[in-house]
Amino acid sequence: MASPLIGNLEKMLMSGKDNALLRFGLGNAYLGEKQAEEAVAHLQQAVQFDPHYSAAWKLLGKALSLCSRQEEAAAAYRQGIAAAQAKGDKQSEKEMLVFLRRLEKEQSNP
């Protein structure tokens, strides 16, 4: 059963209020409920709406990683790092660099 937050956000989506922030909120809420596949779908939409949304790229990388989609997660982190660099978001850039390095390290040591 979906949380009340997810229910409310889904209602907003169904009413036609589709945008990057709403999709980010849904992705974040689904991750909080440990439903990574659902989170991926919404976070992919968020970055489609706004390719410079570094926080959405970061969460997308995390969700993909939780779904064991490591290659896609690494690609999301790389795109997120580029987005963060473009807008001067140093904190997100640093965090995603750490996540990307961990992911690459895990992939090289199976």
N, C-alpha and C positions, 0 to 999 in steps of 0.2 A: 504494500500500500504506500502510495506517495505521501510525503510529508505535506502539511498544510501550505508551507512555503512553495513547494513544487506545484501544488494544485493551483495556488493563486497565480503563479507565474505562467503556468500553462493556460489558464483562463485568459490572461492578458495576451498571450500569443494567439490564441484562437480568436480573439476579438480584433485581430489585425494590427496589433502594436508590435510588429516585428522589427527589432533593431539590434545592434551589437551589444548594448548594455543588457537588454533583456536576455539575449542568448548567453551572455557571460554569466548572468545570474542563475539561469537554468543549469548551465554546465557546472557551476560551482555548487549549486544545491544538490545535483545528482552525484557529484563527487563526494559530498558530505554524507550522502546516503549509501556510499560504496557501490554506485551504479555507474561504473566507468564508461561502459559502451554508450549509454544514454548521454553521458557528459560529452563524449567525443563528438557526437552528432551536433550538439548545440554549440560547442566551442568552435567546431569547423565553420559553422554558420557565422559565428561572431567575427572570426578573422576574415571571412568573405566580405562581411559588411564593412569592416575596418581593418585592412592589412597592417596598420600601424599600431594596433592594440596589443602592446607588448604583454600585458597581464593575461590576455586571452591566449596568446601563444604559449606563455609559461604553463598555464593550466592545461592547455591542449597537450603539450608535451608530457605532462604528468599523467593525464588520463590515458594517452596512448601507451605510455610505459606500463601502467597498471593493467592494460589489456594485452600485454606482451607483444606490442607492436613497436619494438625497439627502433627499427630503422625509421619509421614514420615519426616516432618521438624525437629522435635526433634531428630529423629534418625540421620539425616544428620548433625545436629549440634554436636551431640555426636561423630560421626565419625570424623568430622572436628576438634574437640577439641583434640582428640587422635592424629590426623595427625599433628596438630600444636605443641603439646607437644613433639612428636617424633623428630621434626626438630627444636625445640627451638623457635618457632614463638610465642612469648609471647603476642604480640598485638592481633593477630587473635584469640588466645586462650581466652584472656579476653573478646573480643567482642562477640565471640560465647557463652561464659558462660552467659553473660548478656542476649543475645537473647534467649538462652535456658531457663533461669530462668523466663523471661517474658512469654514465651510460656507455661511453666509448670504452672505458676500462672494463666494465662488465662484459661487453661484447668481445673484447680481445682475450678475456680469461673465462671461457665458458665452463 
